[in-house]
Amino acid sequence: MGNRYSATKTFGILTAGGDCPGLNAAIRGVCRAAYDRYGMNIVGIANGYLGLIQENWRYLRPVDTYGILTRGGTILGASREKPFKAKKGESDSEIEGDKVQAIKDNYKRLNLDCLVVLGGNGTNTTGYLLAREGLNVLGLPKTIDNDIVGTDRTFGFHSALAIGTEAIDRLHSTAQSHSRVIVIELMGHKAGWLALYAGVAGGGDVILIPEIPYDIKAIGRHLEARSGEGKSYSIVVVAEGALSAAEAAMDKKERKKYRVETVNPSIGYRVAREIEEETGMETRATVLGYVQRGGIPSASDRVLATALGTAAADLLAKGKYGRMVALIGDSIDSVDLSVPSEKVKNVPLDHYMLDTALAVGTCLGN
């Protein structure tokens, strides 16, 4: 155990939202540095914010983090509990009276100096709202979508990118064997980073992302041109949040209703149907789904998660709360928790990767 001075004596740590590769590596980074360098006490909170509401926690010892660097998932468990957001049938007063107050009470009961939250946009937004309620909070950015404002990259993205790319690689051989168009749907509800990067890495012929509404006729022309050049198959990479130009022109309520009627069972299948109707080409769809979030983290994500974790421990020791650790350029730094709150980092329309895709003949749907 270290003997350096630390402003933080005891902190709680939780993982919330969806799981992703690198969470355990980040937990290990925070806890090892906090304990070994500064001798802090660590409370592991189970199942995200739900554990802090339901009093589900335990003290973590050094042995609890042994051997978890390479493990997928999270040893703390996760949930999508959003204490500030009312569920169906709940009133705003019930939310404040029951959930948020329970978190504040249990934070005090545990004598926490800070709460460390590992998660995506929703998790860090909740962390910021708790900070405004008077709690000391630090955030770590994790998501395979890479869509958190304030950090150049999130841990989990690189691992999911590798999985998505391998899946596309495998689809090339079966698409070629049967002279088909194959649509593969990847995650990315509001931002297209994963589909764009995996599509470029896997040689996708068409890449559809939420930031660029697609025109099925433009896609059809591109696929027919490929066929005319003697290319007997094509791969279409679709982010789950991709939408047509017609949908983009609708208001939110109208678009939601339209998608309920047409996105069945998911956008990848709809795009496959549209391609077949537009071109007459035999088209199949596959949805990679939760496979993208599972398994061991890549070496890159292990390194990033560990670095962000140890940086969080240093912020704890210095008593610098209300921050989210971040990768900025080549450096590990931090930003105010208000920076990622209620925001999404979309792919800029002038991003170099879009031009890279176009330069190698990829259709972006427009």
C-alpha positions in Angstrom: 0.0 0.0 0.0 1.3 3.5 -0.9 1.8 6.3 1.6 1.2 9.3 -0.6 -1.3 11.9 0.6 -4.8 11.6 -0.8 -7.7 14.1 -0.5 -10.0 11.1 -1.1 -10.1 8.5 1.6 -13.0 6.4 0.4 -14.7 6.3 -3.0 -17.4 4.2 -4.7 -17.1 2.8 -8.2 -19.9 1.6 -10.5 -20.4 0.6 -14.1 -23.6 1.5 -15.8 -25.3 1.3 -19.2 -24.3 -1.4 -21.7 -21.3 -3.6 -21.0 -18.3 -3.3 -23.3 -14.7 -4.7 -23.5 -12.3 -2.7 -21.3 -14.6 -2.1 -18.3 -12.7 -4.5 -16.1 -9.3 -3.1 -17.2 -10.6 0.4 -16.2 -11.8 -0.9 -12.9 -8.4 -2.5 -12.3 -6.6 0.7 -13.3 -8.6 2.9 -10.9 -8.5 0.5 -8.0 -4.9 -0.6 -8.2 -3.6 2.9 -8.4 -5.9 4.2 -5.7 -5.0 1.4 -3.3 -1.3 0.9 -4.1 -0.3 4.5 -4.4 -2.7 6.3 -2.1 -4.2 3.7 0.3 -7.8 4.6 -0.5 -10.8 2.5 0.6 -12.9 1.3 -2.4 -16.6 0.4 -2.4 -17.7 -1.6 -5.4 -21.3 -0.8 -6.2 -23.3 -3.5 -8.0 -25.4 -3.1 -11.1 -24.8 0.6 -11.8 -26.9 3.3 -10.1 -29.4 0.6 -9.1 -26.9 -0.8 -6.6 -26.6 2.6 -5.0 -30.4 2.9 -4.7 -30.8 -0.7 -3.4 -27.8 -0.7 -1.1 -26.0 -3.5 -3.1 -22.3 -3.0 -2.6 -19.1 -4.4 -1.0 -15.7 -3.3 -0.2 -13.1 -4.2 -2.9 -9.8 -5.6 -2.0 -6.7 -5.8 -4.2 -7.4 -9.5 -4.7 -10.7 -8.6 -6.3 -9.0 -7.0 -9.3 -6.4 -9.7 -9.9 -6.7 -11.3 -13.3 -9.5 -9.1 -14.6 -7.4 -7.1 -17.1 -8.3 -9.4 -20.0 -11.8 -10.2 -19.0 -14.8 -8.9 -20.9 -18.0 -7.6 -19.2 -17.8 -6.1 -15.8 -17.2 -7.7 -12.4 -19.5 -5.1 -10.9 -22.5 -5.8 -13.1 -24.4 -3.1 -14.9 -27.9 -1.8 -15.5 -29.6 1.0 -17.4 -31.2 2.6 -14.3 -31.6 6.3 -14.8 -32.5 7.8 -11.5 -33.4 11.2 -12.9 -35.7 9.9 -15.6 -39.2 8.8 -14.8 -40.3 5.4 -16.0 -43.8 4.7 -17.3 -46.3 5.2 -14.5 -43.9 7.1 -12.3 -44.1 10.8 -11.5 -41.2 13.3 -11.3 -41.8 13.6 -7.5 -41.4 9.8 -7.1 -38.1 9.9 -8.9 -36.7 12.7 -6.8 -38.2 11.3 -3.6 -37.2 7.7 -4.0 -34.2 7.2 -6.3 -32.1 10.4 -6.3 -32.6 10.8 -2.5 -31.7 7.2 -1.9 -28.4 7.7 -3.8 -27.6 10.8 -1.8 -28.4 9.1 1.5 -26.4 6.0 0.7 -23.5 8.1 -0.6 -23.4 9.8 2.9 -24.0 6.5 4.7 -20.9 5.0 3.1 -18.9 8.1 3.9 -17.9 8.4 0.3 -15.6 11.3 -0.7 -16.4 10.6 -4.4 -18.3 8.4 -6.8 -16.5 7.1 -9.8 -18.8 6.2 -12.7 -17.8 4.2 -15.8 -20.2 4.5 -18.7 -21.4 6.2 -21.8 -23.5 9.3 -22.5 -26.3 8.5 -20.1 -24.0 7.4 -17.3 -21.9 10.5 -17.4 -25.0 12.7 -17.7 -26.4 11.2 -14.6 -23.0 11.7 -12.9 -23.2 15.4 -13.8 -26.7 15.7 -12.5 -25.6 14.0 -9.2 -22.7 16.5 -9.0 -25.2 19.3 -9.3 -27.0 17.7 -6.3 -23.8 18.1 -4.3 -22.0 14.8 -4.7 -18.4 14.5 -5.8 -18.3 12.6 -9.1 -15.7 11.5 -11.6 -16.5 9.9 -15.0 -14.8 7.5 -17.3 -15.8 7.3 -21.0 -16.7 3.8 -22.2 -18.8 2.9 -25.2 -18.3 0.9 -28.4 -20.1 3.8 -30.3 -17.2 6.3 -29.6 -19.8 9.0 -29.3 -18.9 10.8 -26.1 -18.1 14.5 -26.4 -14.9 15.5 -24.7 -12.7 12.5 -25.5 -11.1 11.6 -28.8 -11.7 7.9 -28.2 -13.7 5.8 -25.8 -12.5 2.4 -24.6 -14.6 -0.4 -26.1 -14.6 1.2 -29.5 -11.4 -0.5 -30.8 -12.5 -4.0 -29.6 -15.9 -3.6 -31.3 -14.2 -2.3 -34.4 -12.1 -5.4 -34.6 -15.1 -7.7 -34.2 -17.1 -5.8 -36.8 -14.3 -5.8 -39.3 -13.8 -9.6 -38.8 -17.5 -10.1 -39.4 -17.4 -8.1 -42.7 -14.3 -10.1 -43.8 -16.2 -13.3 -43.3 -19.2 -12.0 -45.2 -17.1 -11.3 -48.3 -16.4 -15.0 -48.9 -20.1 -16.1 -48.6 -21.3 -13.1 -50.7 -18.8 -13.9 -53.4 -19.7 -17.6 -53.4 -23.4 -16.9 -54.0 -23.1 -13.6 -56.0 -25.3 -11.8 -53.5 -25.6 -8.4 -51.8 -25.2 -8.9 -48.1 -26.2 -6.2 -45.6 -24.5 -6.2 -42.2 -26.0 -4.1 -39.4 -23.7 -2.8 -36.7 -24.4 -0.8 -33.6 -24.5 3.0 -33.6 -28.0 4.4 -32.8 -27.1 8.1 -33.1 -23.5 8.1 -34.4 -21.9 6.2 -37.2 -18.3 5.9 -36.0 -18.3 2.1 -35.7 -20.0 1.4 -39.0 -17.8 3.9 -40.8 -14.5 2.6 -39.5 -15.5 -1.1 -39.7 -16.9 -0.5 -43.2 -13.6 1.1 -44.4 -11.5 -1.5 -42.6 -13.6 -4.4 -44.1 -13.9 -2.9 -47.6 -17.6 -2.3 -47.5 -19.0 -1.2 -50.8 -21.8 0.9 -49.2 -21.7 2.4 -45.7 -24.8 4.0 -44.2 -24.5 6.1 -41.1 -27.1 8.3 -39.2 -25.2 11.5 -40.1 -25.8 11.0 -43.8 -29.5 10.2 -44.7 -29.5 7.7 -47.6 -31.2 7.6 -51.0 -32.0 4.0 -52.0 -31.9 5.0 -55.7 -28.3 6.2 -55.3 -27.4 3.0 -53.5 -29.1 1.0 -56.3 -27.2 2.9 -59.0 -23.9 2.2 -57.2 -24.6 -1.6 -56.9 -25.8 -1.9 -60.5 -22.6 -0.1 -61.6 -20.5 -2.6 -59.7 -22.5 -5.4 -61.3 -21.9 -3.9 -64.7 -18.2 -3.9 -64.0 -18.3 -7.6 -63.4 -18.3 -7.4 -59.6 -20.7 -10.2 -58.7 -21.3 -9.3 -55.1 -21.4 -6.3 -52.7 -21.2 -5.7 -49.0 -23.4 -3.0 -47.4 -22.5 -1.8 -43.9 -25.4 -0.2 -42.0 -25.4 1.6 -38.6 -28.5 0.7 -36.6 -29.5 4.4 -36.6 -29.2 4.9 -40.3 -32.2 6.6 -41.9 -33.5 7.6 -45.3 -33.6 11.1 -46.7 -37.4 10.9 -46.6 -37.2 10.0 -42.8 -34.8 12.8 -42.2 -37.3 15.3 -43.6 -40.0 14.1 -41.2 -40.7 15.6 -37.7 -39.7 13.4 -34.8 -43.2 12.1 -34.1 -43.9 11.3 -37.7 -40.5 9.6 -38.1 -41.0 7.5 -35.0 -44.3 6.2 -36.3 -42.9 5.5 -39.8 -40.0 3.5 -38.4 -42.3 1.4 -36.3 -44.1 0.5 -39.4 -41.0 -0.1 -41.7 -38.1 -1.1 -39.6 -38.9 -4.7 -39.1 -37.1 -6.4 -37.4 -34.3 -3.9 -37.8 -32.9 -1.3 -40.2 -30.5 -3.8 -41.8 -33.4 -5.9 -42.9 -35.3 -2.9 -44.2 -32.3 -1.8 -46.3 -31.9 -5.3 -47.7 -35.6 -5.3 -48.8 -35.2 -1.9 -50.3 -32.1 -3.0 -52.3 -33.8 -6.1 -53.6 -36.9 -4.1 -54.6 -34.8 -1.4 -56.3 -32.3 -3.6 -58.1 -33.7 -7.1 -58.2 -30.4 -8.4 -56.8 -30.6 -11.2 -54.3 -29.9 -9.6 -51.0 -29.5 -11.0 -47.5 -29.2 -9.3 -44.1 -27.3 -10.1 -40.9 -27.3 -8.3 -37.6 -24.1 -8.6 -35.5 -25.9 -7.5 -32.3 -24.5 -8.1 -28.9 -21.5 -10.0 -30.2 -19.9 -6.5 -30.8 -20.0 -5.8 -27.0 -18.7 -9.2 -25.8 -15.4 -10.9 -25.3 -12.0 -9.8 -24.3 -10.8 -6.3 -24.9 -8.2 -5.5 -27.6 -4.7 -4.6 -26.5 -5.5 -1.0 -27.5 -8.5 -0.9 -25.3 -6.7 -2.5 -22.4 -4.0 0.2 -22.6 -6.5 3.1 -22.9 -8.8 1.8 -20.1 -5.8 1.3 -17.8 -4.5 4.8 -18.5 -7.8 6.4 -18.0 -8.3 4.5 -14.8 -4.9 5.4 -13.3 -5.6 9.1 -14.3 -8.9 8.9 -12.4 -7.0 7.7 -9.3 -4.7 10.7 -9.5 -7.7 13.1 -9.8 -9.2 11.4 -6.7 -6.0 11.9 -4.8 -5.9 15.6 -5.7 -9.5 16.1 -4.9 -10.3 17.2 -8.4 -13.9 16.2 -8.7 -16.6 16.9 -11.3 -14.4 15.8 -14.1 -14.4 13.1 -16.8 -11.0 11.6 -17.7 -10.4 11.7 -21.5 -8.0 11.0 -24.3 -7.2 14.3 -25.9 -4.7 14.0 -28.8 -1.9 11.8 -27.5 -2.4 12.8 -23.8 -4.6 11.6 -21.0 -6.4 14.6 -19.6 -9.8 15.5 -18.2 -12.8 17.7 -19.0 -15.6 19.1 -16.9 -18.5 16.7 -16.4 -20.8 19.2 -18.1 -18.9 18.7 -21.4 -20.3 15.2 -22.2 -23.7 15.8 -20.5 -26.7 15.2 -22.8 -24.6 15.4 -25.9 -23.6 13.0 -28.7 -20.3 13.2 -30.7 -21.4 12.7 -34.3 -19.2 12.0 -37.2 -18.5 15.5 -38.7 -19.4 15.8 -42.4 -15.9 17.0 -43.1 -14.2 14.1 -41.3 -11.3 12.7 -43.2 -12.6 9.1 -42.9 -15.6 10.0 -45.0 -13.4 11.3 -47.8 -11.2 8.2 -47.4 -14.3 6.0 -48.0 -15.3 8.0 -51.0 -11.8 7.9 -52.4 -11.7 4.1 -52.5 -15.1 4.0 -54.3 -17.4 3.5 -51.3 -21.0 4.8 -51.6 -22.2 6.7 -48.5 -25.8 6.4 -49.7 -26.2 10.0 -51.0 
